[in-house]
Amino acid sequence: MKKLIIALLVLIQLGANAQNKEEKGKFREEMQAALKLSADQSAQMKAIHQASKKAREENKVKYATDKKALHQANQALRKETEAKIKAVLSPDQYATMVKMKEEKRHEKVLQRANETSAKLGLSAEQNSKFMSFVATREQKMKANHTQFANDPEKMKAANKEAMKEFKDQVKSILSKEQIEKMKEMKKAQHDGGHH
């Protein structure tokens, strides 16, 4: 059952991490317009993103057999990239960027939650509860991010607790048939090469 709930979470979160190139390009254009980047800033941002993408690909090869090391390397890379971006942008531009990214992430989480609900054939009552669970989890994760920004271990523990609560809530509303459907969805996702 735990693996099924994890599969549900993967399906929900997939959109936050796996936008297609067209969507990414459109979002970058919207962000660039909102940030009102100078030509110099735009060139610097492009270079930062290209270097980060190259480093992620190198990490994927270097840590192909060690998922934990890959995660740690990519986490360090994200922090390094974020620091470089922050140095290029003004404080107002940076705040706007952070807000836009959070709004986009939230939008994708809700989109995936709706897609998952539809694929599982949740009833109106189940869907209402499910979406409430998703919203509560998102609020808790955001609060954890703010509260424990300088303590990654406490943030990880708090997020783990929020996820456990979410999993327990979701488990309580799924029927046996929906659990079977979840297994099929997880298998299809795995067979399709998504991680």
Stockholm file with secondary structure:
# STOCKHOLM 1.0

chainA/1-195         MKKLIIALLVLIQLGANAQNKEEKGKFREEMQAALKLSADQSAQMKAIHQASKKAREENKVKYATDKKALHQANQALRKETEAKIKAVLSPDQYATMVKMKEEKRHEKVLQRANETSAKLGLSAEQNSKFMSFVATREQKMKANHTQFANDPEKMKAANKEAMKEFKDQVKSILSKEQIEKMKEMKKAQHDGGHH
#=GR chainA/1-195 SS CHHHHHHHHHHHHHHHHCCCHHHHHHHHHHHHHHHTCCHHHHHHHHHHHHHHHHHHHHHHHHTTTCHHHHHHHHHHHHHHHHHHHHHHSCHHHHHHHHHHHHHHHHHHHHHHHHHHHHHHTCCHHHHHHHHHHHHHHHHHHHHHHHHTTTCHHHHHHHHHHHHHHHHHHHHTTCCHHHHHHHHHHHHHHHHTTCC
#=GC SS_cons         CHHHHHHHHHHHHHHHHCCCHHHHHHHHHHHHHHHTCCHHHHHHHHHHHHHHHHHHHHHHHHTTTCHHHHHHHHHHHHHHHHHHHHHHSCHHHHHHHHHHHHHHHHHHHHHHHHHHHHHHTCCHHHHHHHHHHHHHHHHHHHHHHHHTTTCHHHHHHHHHHHHHHHHHHHHTTCCHHHHHHHHHHHHHHHHTTCC
//
